[in-house]
Amino acid sequence: MDALVGPIVKWAGGKRQLLPEILPLIDRDCTTYVEPFLGGGAVLFQLQPEKAIINDYNGELMNVYRVVRDCPEALIQRLEEHRAASCADYFYQIRAMDREADYARMSPVERAARVIYLNKTCYNGLYRVNGAGQFNAPYGRYKSPRIVNAPVIRAMSRYLGKKGIKMMQGDYREALKGLRRGAFVYLDPPYMPLSSSASFTGYTDSGFDYDQQVALKRECDKLRARNIPFLQSNSDCPAIRDLYQDYEIRTVRAKRTINSDKAKRGEINEVLIRYVPDKG
């Protein structure tokens, strides 16, 4: 276990603050740890399992993790260049790159450094894209953001480079295919909004609506049918409680510090939904 391994991006809905509630509910003796909605990876990097399948729909985010694994020194060097040049004008120049025709030809290292730089310097650390998939959070005006954290990048590179870590990018259901008994799945999907005006689905350009929550519940039912334990985080709302009424549901208190509306920040109830097969 490497104490330096930890999240390198600030991600809306990150689970670092809820680790004391989440970790005791995860089977650390599982043969394979599976996390289909990786995000900032707080749970993964705290556990550091020897064998894991990790996935996220966000291609830019998974590119960051692949670059951290494969090219840590090149990433650190590019981040140092961003740090030296950083200011409001520079931020908007870098942000605008995904509007340019040749963005798709940008190297993986350049794209990863761009995401980390924008994440560390944008307003309130809010990763948000518009319908075209373009990053659109404004400049944060921090006095001294920590753009480069070389020890953490190197430590994460060592961990992600282990033989037992499988990295995927795409539909979460692909990460659930072919799992065997002994696996454990932690699901942290985009949350069900608490009201029609509270939805935040800007992690990707696809969103995650109620129909997708219903589809996710079906996947959870499939896991239960195969006796594969899982834990899911979601918002505490009637729709989620109704969907998972046949499962164990625990209420936890979480602080939401990332929201474009200050009035929507603060403590709020969330739920942990759990299935553990009967022993016997």
C-alpha positions as a Markdown table, in Angstrom:
| # | Residue | x | y | z |
|---|---|---|---|---|
| 1 | Met | 0.0 | 0.0 | 0.0 |
| 2 | Asp | 1.5 | 3.3 | -1.1 |
| 3 | Ala | 0.3 | 6.3 | 1.0 |
| 4 | Leu | 1.1 | 8.7 | -1.8 |
| 5 | Val | -1.5 | 7.1 | -4.1 |
| 6 | Gly | -4.6 | 9.3 | -4.2 |
| 7 | Pro | -6.8 | 11.3 | -6.6 |
| 8 | Ile | -5.0 | 13.7 | -8.9 |
| 9 | Val | -8.2 | 15.4 | -10.2 |
| 10 | Lys | -11.0 | 17.0 | -8.2 |
| 11 | Trp | -14.2 | 15.4 | -9.4 |
| 12 | Ala | -17.8 | 16.4 | -8.7 |
| 13 | Gly | -19.3 | 13.7 | -6.5 |
| 14 | Gly | -15.8 | 12.5 | -5.3 |
| 15 | Lys | -16.0 | 10.0 | -2.4 |
| 16 | Arg | -13.0 | 11.0 | -0.3 |
| 17 | Gln | -15.1 | 12.4 | 2.5 |
| 18 | Leu | -17.3 | 9.3 | 2.6 |
| 19 | Leu | -14.5 | 6.8 | 2.8 |
| 20 | Pro | -15.2 | 6.0 | 6.5 |
| 21 | Glu | -18.7 | 5.0 | 5.5 |
| 22 | Ile | -17.9 | 3.2 | 2.3 |
| 23 | Leu | -14.7 | 1.2 | 3.0 |
| 24 | Pro | -16.2 | -1.0 | 5.8 |
| 25 | Leu | -18.9 | -2.2 | 3.3 |
| 26 | Ile | -16.4 | -3.4 | 0.7 |
| 27 | Asp | -15.0 | -6.9 | 0.7 |
| 28 | Arg | -11.3 | -6.5 | 0.7 |
| 29 | Asp | -10.8 | -10.2 | 0.2 |
| 30 | Cys | -12.5 | -10.2 | -3.1 |
| 31 | Thr | -10.7 | -11.8 | -6.1 |
| 32 | Thr | -11.4 | -8.8 | -8.3 |
| 33 | Tyr | -12.4 | -5.3 | -7.4 |
| 34 | Val | -14.6 | -3.6 | -10.1 |
| 35 | Glu | -15.4 | 0.1 | -10.4 |
| 36 | Pro | -17.4 | 0.9 | -13.6 |
| 37 | Phe | -17.8 | 4.7 | -12.8 |
| 38 | Leu | -14.3 | 5.6 | -11.7 |
| 39 | Gly | -14.3 | 9.4 | -11.6 |
| 40 | Gly | -11.6 | 10.7 | -9.3 |
| 41 | Gly | -11.0 | 7.2 | -7.9 |
| 42 | Ala | -10.9 | 8.0 | -4.2 |
| 43 | Val | -12.2 | 4.5 | -3.2 |
| 44 | Leu | -9.9 | 2.6 | -5.6 |
| 45 | Phe | -6.8 | 4.5 | -4.6 |
| 46 | Gln | -7.5 | 4.1 | -0.9 |
| 47 | Leu | -8.0 | 0.3 | -1.3 |
| 48 | Gln | -5.3 | -0.2 | -3.9 |
| 49 | Pro | -6.4 | -3.8 | -4.8 |
| 50 | Glu | -3.9 | -6.1 | -6.5 |
| 51 | Lys | -6.5 | -7.0 | -9.1 |
| 52 | Ala | -9.1 | -4.5 | -10.4 |
| 53 | Ile | -11.2 | -3.6 | -13.4 |
| 54 | Ile | -11.7 | 0.1 | -13.7 |
| 55 | Asn | -13.8 | 2.1 | -16.2 |
| 56 | Asp | -15.3 | 5.5 | -16.9 |
| 57 | Tyr | -17.4 | 6.7 | -19.8 |
| 58 | Asn | -15.4 | 10.0 | -19.9 |
| 59 | Gly | -12.7 | 9.4 | -22.5 |
| 60 | Glu | -10.6 | 12.4 | -21.4 |
| 61 | Leu | -10.5 | 11.2 | -17.8 |
| 62 | Met | -9.4 | 7.7 | -18.8 |
| 63 | Asn | -6.8 | 9.1 | -21.1 |
| 64 | Val | -5.4 | 10.9 | -18.0 |
| 65 | Tyr | -5.1 | 7.6 | -16.1 |
| 66 | Arg | -3.5 | 5.9 | -19.1 |
| 67 | Val | -0.9 | 8.7 | -19.5 |
| 68 | Val | -0.2 | 8.7 | -15.8 |
| 69 | Arg | 0.5 | 5.0 | -16.0 |
| 70 | Asp | 2.5 | 5.0 | -19.2 |
| 71 | Cys | 4.2 | 8.5 | -19.4 |
| 72 | Pro | 4.4 | 10.1 | -16.0 |
| 73 | Glu | 7.6 | 12.1 | -16.6 |
| 74 | Ala | 6.4 | 13.6 | -19.8 |
| 75 | Leu | 3.1 | 14.5 | -18.1 |
| 76 | Ile | 4.9 | 16.1 | -15.2 |
| 77 | Gln | 7.1 | 18.2 | -17.6 |
| 78 | Arg | 4.0 | 19.4 | -19.6 |
| 79 | Leu | 2.2 | 20.3 | -16.3 |
| 80 | Glu | 5.3 | 22.3 | -15.2 |
| 81 | Glu | 5.0 | 24.3 | -18.5 |
| 82 | His | 1.3 | 25.0 | -17.8 |
| 83 | Arg | 2.1 | 26.1 | -14.3 |
| 84 | Ala | 4.8 | 28.5 | -15.5 |
| 85 | Ala | 2.4 | 30.1 | -18.0 |
| 86 | Ser | -0.8 | 30.1 | -16.0 |
| 87 | Cys | -3.0 | 33.1 | -15.9 |
| 88 | Ala | -6.6 | 33.9 | -16.9 |
| 89 | Asp | -5.8 | 34.5 | -20.6 |
| 90 | Tyr | -3.7 | 31.3 | -20.7 |
| 91 | Phe | -6.5 | 29.3 | -19.1 |
| 92 | Tyr | -9.0 | 30.3 | -21.8 |
| 93 | Gln | -6.5 | 29.6 | -24.5 |
| 94 | Ile | -6.0 | 26.1 | -23.2 |
| 95 | Arg | -9.7 | 25.6 | -22.6 |
| 96 | Ala | -10.5 | 26.6 | -26.2 |
| 97 | Met | -8.3 | 23.8 | -27.7 |
| 98 | Asp | -11.2 | 21.3 | -27.8 |
| 99 | Arg | -13.1 | 23.7 | -30.2 |
| 100 | Glu | -10.3 | 23.5 | -32.7 |
| 101 | Ala | -10.4 | 21.2 | -35.7 |
| 102 | Asp | -7.1 | 19.5 | -35.0 |
| 103 | Tyr | -7.9 | 18.7 | -31.3 |
| 104 | Ala | -8.4 | 15.0 | -32.1 |
| 105 | Arg | -4.8 | 14.9 | -33.3 |
| 106 | Met | -3.4 | 16.2 | -30.0 |
| 107 | Ser | -1.1 | 13.7 | -28.3 |
| 108 | Pro | -2.4 | 11.8 | -25.3 |
| 109 | Val | 0.1 | 13.5 | -23.0 |
| 110 | Glu | -1.0 | 17.0 | -24.2 |
| 111 | Arg | -4.6 | 16.1 | -23.7 |
| 112 | Ala | -4.0 | 14.7 | -20.2 |
| 113 | Ala | -2.0 | 17.7 | -19.1 |
| 114 | Arg | -4.7 | 20.0 | -20.4 |
| 115 | Val | -7.4 | 18.2 | -18.4 |
| 116 | Ile | -5.4 | 18.2 | -15.2 |
| 117 | Tyr | -4.4 | 21.9 | -15.7 |
| 118 | Leu | -8.0 | 23.0 | -16.3 |
| 119 | Asn | -9.2 | 20.9 | -13.4 |
| 120 | Lys | -6.8 | 22.5 | -11.0 |
| 121 | Thr | -7.5 | 26.1 | -12.2 |
| 122 | Cys | -11.2 | 26.2 | -13.2 |
| 123 | Tyr | -13.9 | 27.6 | -11.0 |
| 124 | Asn | -14.5 | 25.4 | -8.0 |
| 125 | Gly | -12.9 | 22.4 | -9.6 |
| 126 | Leu | -16.0 | 21.8 | -11.6 |
| 127 | Tyr | -15.4 | 19.4 | -14.6 |
| 128 | Arg | -18.2 | 20.3 | -17.0 |
| 129 | Val | -18.7 | 20.0 | -20.7 |
| 130 | Asn | -21.5 | 21.3 | -23.0 |
| 131 | Gly | -23.6 | 19.3 | -25.4 |
| 132 | Ala | -20.8 | 19.2 | -27.9 |
| 133 | Gly | -18.4 | 17.7 | -25.3 |
| 134 | Gln | -16.4 | 20.9 | -24.9 |
| 135 | Phe | -15.0 | 21.9 | -21.5 |
| 136 | Asn | -16.9 | 25.1 | -20.4 |
| 137 | Ala | -16.1 | 25.8 | -16.7 |
| 138 | Pro | -14.8 | 29.3 | -16.2 |
| 139 | Tyr | -11.4 | 30.4 | -14.7 |
| 140 | Gly | -11.1 | 30.0 | -10.9 |
| 141 | Arg | -8.7 | 32.8 | -10.0 |
| 142 | Tyr | -6.9 | 30.8 | -7.3 |
| 143 | Lys | -3.8 | 32.4 | -5.8 |
| 144 | Ser | -1.6 | 29.3 | -6.0 |
| 145 | Pro | -3.3 | 26.2 | -7.4 |
| 146 | Arg | -1.3 | 23.0 | -7.1 |
| 147 | Ile | -1.0 | 22.2 | -10.8 |
| 148 | Val | 1.9 | 19.8 | -10.5 |
| 149 | Asn | 2.0 | 17.0 | -7.9 |
| 150 | Ala | 4.9 | 14.9 | -9.1 |
| 151 | Pro | 5.1 | 12.5 | -6.2 |
| 152 | Val | 1.4 | 11.5 | -6.5 |
| 153 | Ile | 1.6 | 11.1 | -10.3 |
| 154 | Arg | 4.7 | 8.8 | -9.9 |
| 155 | Ala | 3.1 | 6.8 | -7.2 |
| 156 | Met | -0.2 | 6.4 | -9.1 |
| 157 | Ser | 1.8 | 5.4 | -12.2 |
| 158 | Arg | 3.4 | 2.6 | -10.2 |
| 159 | Tyr | 0.1 | 1.4 | -9.0 |
| 160 | Leu | -1.8 | 1.6 | -12.3 |
| 161 | Gly | 1.1 | -0.2 | -14.0 |
| 162 | Lys | 0.6 | -3.3 | -12.0 |
| 163 | Lys | -0.2 | -6.5 | -13.9 |
| 164 | Gly | -3.6 | -7.0 | -12.3 |
| 165 | Ile | -5.1 | -3.6 | -13.1 |
| 166 | Lys | -7.3 | -3.5 | -16.2 |
| 167 | Met | -8.3 | -0.1 | -17.5 |
| 168 | Met | -11.4 | 0.3 | -19.8 |
| 169 | Gln | -13.2 | 3.3 | -21.3 |
| 170 | Gly | -16.9 | 3.2 | -22.3 |
| 171 | Asp | -20.2 | 1.9 | -21.2 |
| 172 | Tyr | -20.2 | 0.7 | -17.6 |
| 173 | Arg | -21.9 | -2.5 | -18.6 |
| 174 | Glu | -18.9 | -3.7 | -20.5 |
| 175 | Ala | -16.9 | -3.7 | -17.2 |
| 176 | Leu | -19.6 | -6.0 | -15.6 |
| 177 | Lys | -19.5 | -8.7 | -18.3 |
| 178 | Gly | -18.0 | -12.0 | -17.4 |
| 179 | Leu | -17.5 | -11.4 | -13.7 |
| 180 | Arg | -17.1 | -14.5 | -11.6 |
| 181 | Arg | -18.1 | -15.2 | -8.0 |
| 182 | Gly | -15.5 | -13.6 | -5.7 |
| 183 | Ala | -15.6 | -10.3 | -7.5 |
| 184 | Phe | -16.9 | -7.1 | -5.8 |
| 185 | Val | -18.4 | -4.2 | -7.6 |
| 186 | Tyr | -18.5 | -0.6 | -6.4 |
| 187 | Leu | -20.9 | 1.6 | -8.4 |
| 188 | Asp | -20.8 | 5.4 | -8.2 |
| 189 | Pro | -22.9 | 6.5 | -11.2 |
| 190 | Pro | -24.0 | 10.1 | -11.9 |
| 191 | Tyr | -26.6 | 10.7 | -9.2 |
| 192 | Met | -30.3 | 10.9 | -9.7 |
| 193 | Pro | -31.2 | 14.6 | -9.4 |
| 194 | Leu | -33.1 | 15.7 | -6.3 |
| 195 | Ser | -35.3 | 17.9 | -8.4 |
| 196 | Ser | -35.9 | 18.9 | -12.0 |
| 197 | Ser | -33.7 | 21.9 | -11.5 |
| 198 | Ala | -30.9 | 20.1 | -9.6 |
| 199 | Ser | -29.6 | 17.9 | -12.4 |
| 200 | Phe | -25.8 | 17.9 | -13.1 |
| 201 | Thr | -24.8 | 15.6 | -15.9 |
| 202 | Gly | -22.0 | 17.5 | -17.4 |
| 203 | Tyr | -19.2 | 14.9 | -16.7 |
| 204 | Thr | -19.8 | 13.8 | -20.3 |
| 205 | Asp | -21.9 | 15.0 | -23.1 |
| 206 | Ser | -24.3 | 12.0 | -22.7 |
| 207 | Gly | -25.9 | 12.7 | -19.4 |
| 208 | Phe | -27.5 | 10.0 | -17.2 |
| 209 | Asp | -31.2 | 10.2 | -16.9 |
| 210 | Tyr | -33.9 | 8.2 | -15.0 |
| 211 | Asp | -34.1 | 5.6 | -17.7 |
| 212 | Gln | -30.4 | 5.0 | -17.3 |
| 213 | Gln | -30.9 | 4.7 | -13.5 |
| 214 | Val | -33.5 | 2.0 | -14.2 |
| 215 | Ala | -31.1 | 0.3 | -16.6 |
| 216 | Leu | -28.4 | 0.4 | -13.9 |
| 217 | Lys | -30.9 | -1.2 | -11.4 |
| 218 | Arg | -31.4 | -4.1 | -13.9 |
| 219 | Glu | -27.6 | -4.6 | -14.0 |
| 220 | Cys | -27.6 | -4.7 | -10.2 |
| 221 | Asp | -30.3 | -7.4 | -10.3 |
| 222 | Lys | -28.1 | -9.4 | -12.7 |
| 223 | Leu | -25.2 | -9.1 | -10.2 |
| 224 | Arg | -27.5 | -10.4 | -7.4 |
| 225 | Ala | -28.7 | -13.3 | -9.6 |
| 226 | Arg | -25.0 | -14.3 | -10.0 |
| 227 | Asn | -24.3 | -13.9 | -6.3 |
| 228 | Ile | -21.8 | -11.0 | -6.9 |
| 229 | Pro | -21.9 | -8.5 | -4.1 |
| 230 | Phe | -22.0 | -4.8 | -4.8 |
| 231 | Leu | -22.2 | -1.4 | -3.2 |
| 232 | Gln | -23.8 | 1.6 | -4.9 |
| 233 | Ser | -23.7 | 5.3 | -4.0 |
| 234 | Asn | -26.6 | 7.5 | -5.1 |
| 235 | Ser | -28.8 | 10.4 | -4.1 |
| 236 | Asp | -31.4 | 10.0 | -1.4 |
| 237 | Cys | -34.6 | 10.5 | -3.2 |
| 238 | Pro | -37.9 | 8.7 | -3.6 |
| 239 | Ala | -37.1 | 7.4 | -7.1 |
| 240 | Ile | -33.9 | 5.7 | -6.0 |
| 241 | Arg | -35.5 | 4.3 | -2.8 |
| 242 | Asp | -38.3 | 2.9 | -4.8 |
| 243 | Leu | -36.1 | 1.3 | -7.4 |
| 244 | Tyr | -33.9 | -0.4 | -4.7 |
| 245 | Gln | -36.6 | -1.2 | -2.1 |
| 246 | Asp | -35.6 | -4.9 | -2.1 |
| 247 | Tyr | -32.0 | -4.0 | -1.2 |
| 248 | Glu | -30.3 | -2.8 | 1.9 |
| 249 | Ile | -30.2 | 1.0 | 1.9 |
| 250 | Arg | -28.1 | 3.1 | 4.3 |
| 251 | Thr | -28.4 | 6.8 | 4.7 |
| 252 | Val | -25.2 | 8.9 | 4.9 |
| 253 | Arg | -24.5 | 12.6 | 5.2 |
| 254 | Ala | -22.2 | 14.2 | 2.6 |
| 255 | Lys | -21.0 | 17.7 | 2.0 |
| 256 | Arg | -21.4 | 18.9 | -1.6 |
| 257 | Thr | -18.7 | 21.5 | -2.2 |
| 258 | Ile | -18.8 | 21.5 | -6.0 |
| 259 | Asn | -21.8 | 23.1 | -7.6 |
| 260 | Ser | -22.2 | 26.2 | -9.8 |
| 261 | Asp | -25.0 | 27.4 | -7.5 |
| 262 | Lys | -23.7 | 28.3 | -4.1 |
| 263 | Ala | -27.1 | 27.7 | -2.6 |
| 264 | Lys | -26.9 | 24.0 | -3.5 |
| 265 | Arg | -23.6 | 23.4 | -1.6 |
| 266 | Gly | -23.6 | 22.0 | 1.9 |
| 267 | Glu | -24.7 | 18.8 | 3.7 |
| 268 | Ile | -27.1 | 16.5 | 2.1 |
| 269 | Asn | -28.4 | 13.0 | 2.5 |
| 270 | Glu | -27.0 | 10.3 | 0.2 |
| 271 | Val | -27.6 | 6.5 | 0.1 |
| 272 | Leu | -25.4 | 3.5 | 0.0 |
| 273 | Ile | -27.2 | 0.5 | -1.6 |
| 274 | Arg | -25.8 | -2.9 | -0.8 |
| 275 | Tyr | -26.1 | -6.5 | -1.7 |
| 276 | Val | -24.3 | -9.3 | 0.1 |
| 277 | Pro | -24.9 | -12.9 | -0.8 |
| 278 | Asp | -26.1 | -15.2 | 1.9 |
| 279 | Lys | -23.3 | -17.4 | 3.3 |
| 280 | Gly | -24.3 | -21.0 | 3.3 |
